[in-house]
Amino acid sequence: MMGLTLSRRMRILLILVLLLGLLLFLPMRVALGLAGLERLGVAARDVRGTVWSGGIDQLMLGNMPLGSVRAGLSPISLLMGRARFDVARTNGLPDDIRGAITVGFGRIGIDDVTGAVPLGRTFAPLPVSSLMMEDVSGYFSGDRCGHAEGRVRARPAGQFPGLNLSQGLSGFAACDGDALVLPLVSQSGLEKITLRVWRSGRYVAEMRIETTDATLAGTLGQAGFVASGDAQLLKVEGTL
């Protein structure tokens, strides 16, 4: 009887050791798949290393390219029932970025993101080339925006004669019903961009420029803006 009990304990111990080894050396690629990050539009050209310390080449968040980053799963967040993948690229260059992608029970989003997020033509023809983020966090709980915070600054793409957007447009992330919203305003207050994103990845972006300058209005009209009272509007809809 004692021999059977000892044998059973050994089997249990062996199973625990095997599970621990599997967890310690779980490939990052497998972990990302198990976390279901594709639901957030996460994709990559190549993933290497273990779940605790790996690398992701050409990371994509929807249509937004985040480049190549280091990545690792936070063990502390696991204790709270969340899978938080910390990502970072800290080379002392303008495109450095750090933050996290977090998945939990009924929630998915980003945490503590600071750095530049290039947009490419994600919101074209909206004249925005990138978003500069400062401690930005936001998540969806179910289909609703559960929380959003942090400062965002949009860098313009190109120049329009008569407009001074050298300082960009800035504002703070917030929730607006089901959508996460970025209400961005220029230094003069005459130019505004409002970006709304839903859990499905659908977005609506609108740029509004207050002006009575006929020449500027004509230039903006050639770029796709339409007149609305004393303002020029450009609205873009799509899916990230």
N, C-alpha and C positions, 0 to 999 in steps of 0.2 A: 504494500500500500504506500509506504514512504517513497519507494522507488518510482511509482507511478506519479505521485505528487511532485517529486523533484523533476521528473521528465516533463510534466505539464508546465511547470514553472520555466524550465529551460526553453520550451517551445514559445511560450509567451514572450520571454526575454529576447529570443531570437527574432520574433516578429517585430517587436518594438525597435530593435537595433536596425532591422531592415527598413522599417518605415522612417526612422530617423535619418538613415543614410540616403534614402530616396528624397527626403525633404531637403537635406543639406546640399545635395548635388542635383536637384531638379533643374533642368535647363530653363533658361529665361524664356525661350520660345514657347515651351510647353506651358509655363506659368501664365504668360500673356494670353494664350488661348483658353486656359481654364478660367481666367478672370473675365473672359468675354469682352475684352476691350474693343473688339471690332464693332460693338454696339455704339461706341463713341467715335467711330470712324478712324480708329487707330490702325495704321498699316506701316510696314517697313520693308526695305529691300533685303536686309539681313539682320538676324538677331543671334548673338553669341554669348557664351558665358553661362553662369548659374543664376538662379533666381535672386541670389543675394548680391552678386556683383557681375554685371554683364555689360554688353554694349549693343546699341541699336543703330544701324546705319540707315540714313535717309528716312528718319521717322516722319510720318505724315499724320496730321490730325485733320481728318476730312481732306480738303484740298490745300491745306496750309502746310508747307514744308518746314519742319523743325530741324532738319539736318541730322548729323550724327551725334549721339549723346551717350554718356554713361548712364546706367540704370541699375536699380537695386530695390528689392522689396523691403519695406520697413517692418521689422518684427514687432514693434510696439503697436502699430496699427492693427496687426493681426489679432492682438489680444482684445481689441475693441470691435472685432467682427468686420474689419475692413481690409481690403488689399490695396495698400498705397505703394505705387511704384514711383520712387524718387528718380528724377532725371536731371542731368546737369551737363553743361558744356561751359567750362570756365577756363578759357585760354587768354583772358585779358583783352579780348577783341570785341568790337561793337555787336557781334551776333551772339555773344554769350547769353545763356539762358539757364535758369534752374527752376524747379518746381516739382509737382507731382501729379500723376493721374490716379484717381482713387475710385474704387468700386466697393460698394457695401450692399447690405440688404435693402433693396429698393432704391438705391441711389447710385449716381455715377457723375463724375465731374473732375475738376482740376483744383489743386490746392497750392497756395503760396507761390504762384508763378511770377517771376521777375525776369525781364529780358525782352529781347526783340522777337516778334513773331512775323516773319515775312508772309505777305498775302498773295504775292504773285498776281494772278488775274482772278482771284476768288470772287471779288465783289465788282469786277469790271462791268460797266464803264465808270463806276465810282472811282474818283481819283485818289485812292488811298493805297500806298505801297506796303505799309507795315503797321503793326500795333506795338507800342512800347508799354509793357506791363510792369506794375509795381505792386507786389504782394497781392496779386489777383487770385481770388478763390470763387468758385461757383459750382453748384451742383444741382441736378434735377432729382427730385424725390418722386418716383413714379413718373407721371407726365408733366408735373408742375415744377417750376423753378422753386427750389427749396431755400436757397441762400446765395447771395452774391455780394462781393465786396472787393475793394482795391481800385487803384487809379490806373486809367488807360489813356494813352496819348496816341492819336493817329498821325502818321507821317504822310503828307500829301505826295502824290505821284505827279510830277510835272508842275508847271506853273501856268496860271491864268493872268494875263495882263489886267491890272486893276485890283488884284487880290494879293494880300500879304499873309500867307499861311506858313511862314518860315518857322513859327513856333508850334505848328500843328494844331490839332483840336484835342481837347482833353476833357475827362469827366470820370465819374465813378460808376463801377458796375452795380447793378441793382436788379431786383426781381420785379416784374410787372405781370402779375397773374401767372399764366403758364410759361411766359417767356422770360429769358434773361436779356436785359436791355443795357446797352452802352449809350448813354446820352452825352455826346461829345460836342464841345463848344470852342470856337476859336477865341483868341485873346481879345478881339474886338467885339465879340458877341454877335456879329452879323452873319457868321457862317456856322452852321450846325450839321452834325451827322448823328442820326439815331439808328442804331443797329439792334434789331431784335432777333434772338435765336431761340428756337423751340427744341424740345427733347428729341424730336424726329430728325433734327439737323436742318429743318427748313429755316430760312432767314428772310427778313425784309430789312433792307438798308435804304435810308432816305437822307439825301443831302439837301439842305435848304440854305440859300444865300439871299440875304436881304439886300436889294440894290434898286436904285432908280436910274442907274447909269445905262443909257441905251446901248452904248458901245460894248460894255461888259455883258449886258444881257444878250447881245448878238453873239458874242464869243461863247458864252455859256450855252446858247441855243445850238451852236454847231457841235457842242460836246454832248448833246442829248438832254439838256435841261429844258424844262417847259415853264412858261410864265404862270404865276399864281398870285395875283394882286401885285404887291411891290416886292415879290420874291421870285427866285428861280428855283425849281425843284427837279431833282433827279432821284428816281426810285428804282431800286433793283431788288428782284426776288429770285430765290433759288434754293439749292440744297448744298450744304457743306459736304 
